Amino acid sequence: IHEVKRQQQVLPPVCCNRNCIRPKQKNRLSLCQYCFGPFWITEDDPKNAKLMQRVARKLHSQLTVGCGNAWCRNKYCATSTNDPKDATTAASLLIPMIKNLPKELASYNPNPELYFCVDESVTRKKFLAETLASQSDGKYDLGWCVVAIENSQEDLDRAQLWLDRNAPRRNVKY
């Protein structure tokens, strides 16, 4: 019975920032509270125009200037890639990234694909979780690897033990 219960466990949905591992919250972008913070405004924005501007400005800034954090692993950040873009190139990269955002924002359950820089702790935990996932040959979802890393105080050996004892395995049916 324990094995059946383990396989039926469900993770909470993750933040729509592809660099983040925190649970998503109820907001227009389906981001966690930390990622959504810079986009929160008190003004009425029924057509999401101001929100779209803020997202575009943030992404453009990441592409041209970067976040300045040496630990950053965001593929759309000038600091991470060590390749700052000029304003025009950044704009041309930005357009496809936000093209579908209005449609996503209008949907009942938005799931945009966004790439914002995150803090060092999240970056480190995501890296460790990805390492753990690759070491387990795809036996566990990345989300469960994140939970294991958090439960083991970022110790990979203890995280692997936690996974083996607690996490549902992929492709197991009951």
Buried (B, 14 or more C-beta within 10 A) or exposed (E): EEEEEBBEEEBEEBBBBBBBBBEBBEBBBBBBBBBBEEBEEEEEBEEBEEBBEBBBEBBBBBBBBBBEBEBBBBEBBBBBBEEBBEEEEBBEBBEEBBEEBBEBBEEEEBEBEBBBBBEEEBBBBBEBBBBBBEBBEEBBBBBBBBBBBBBBEBBBEBBBBBBEEBBBBEEEEE
